[in-house]
């Protein structure tokens, strides 16, 4: 498969993942968090301090997340499903940000794709 075709295929898969994580309507799916909250986690701009600290940790040092952080989120009233959804949104946002930065180094026009 030619490199351009491979990149286009991967870009489409990334868009599908993005839409599934951020656009899932809780009324139509099993999502437990609002699209707005998932978008805030994706962007890394969560207002609530306990959740903001966790999202920042996922985005910057995911390997340091421990049971203590999850327990704190549960104590704050979040379900395991909500924690999972917000973790995925935060990780996806940071991953896509880093991918865009890397692609911009290789080909500034690639960020537009």
N, C-alpha and C positions, 0 to 999 in steps of 0.2 A: 504494500500500500504506500503510495507517495506520501512524503512528509506533510504536505499541505492538507491532503485528505485526512490523514491521521489526526492532525491538529484540529481540523474542523469537527471531526467526530468526537474528540475529547472535549472540545468547547461546548458542543451540544449536550453531551452527558453532564458537564458541569452546570449548564443552565437548568437542566432537568432536576438535578440535585438541589440547586439553589431554590427553585420553585417549590419543590416538595417540602423543603425545610421551612421556608419563609412564607409561602402562600397557602399552606394547608389551613383550611377553615375548620375550627373546632366543631362547628355545627355539622359539618359534612364528613369529618374524619374522627379518628380517635385522639387527636391532639388535645392536650389538656391546658396548654398555655395559649394566650392570644397571639395573633400574628404580630401585633405591635411589640409585645414583650420579646418575642423571638427575634424581631428586627433589631431591637435595642441591644440584645445580646450579640447578635451578628455584628453590629456596628461598634460594640464595646462602650455603649453610652447608657448603661443602666443607672438609674437614679438611686434606687434603694441600696444603702451602704453594704449590707451583708451580701446581697446578690452581686453588687458591683465588685466587691473584693474577689468573690469566687470567679466571676466572668474574667476579670483581669488575670487571675491565676491561670485559668484555662488558656487564655490567649497568649500569655507570656511564658508560663512554666507548667504546662499541663502535666509533666512528669512528677510534679511536686504535690499534686492533689492527693489527699489522704482521706481515710474514713472520717477523720475529725471535721473536715470541710463539709462532707456530705451530711454528717450528723447535725452540724450547725444549720444547714439549709432545711433539713427535716424539722428541726426545732423551730425554725422560722415559719413553718407551715407549708413548705413545698413538698409535694408528693415525689416519689421516685420517678414517675413519668415526666413530671414537670422539670425535675433536675436533669433528666436525660435530654429532653427537648432543648433546654437552654444550653446545655453543654455542647450538643451537636451544632446548634446555631452559632455559638461563640467560636468553636473550633473551625467551622466552615468559613465564617467571616475572616478569621485570621489567616486560614490557609489560602483563601482566595486573594487576600491582600498581599500575602507573600508571593504568590504565583504571579500576580500582576506586576509586582516590583521586579521579579526575576525576568519576566518576559520583556519588560520595558528596557532592561539592560541589553537584551538580545535584539529586540526589534520594537521600537517605540510604537509602531502601528499595530502590533499584536495586542496591545492593551485595549484597543478599540474593538476587537473581534468578539 
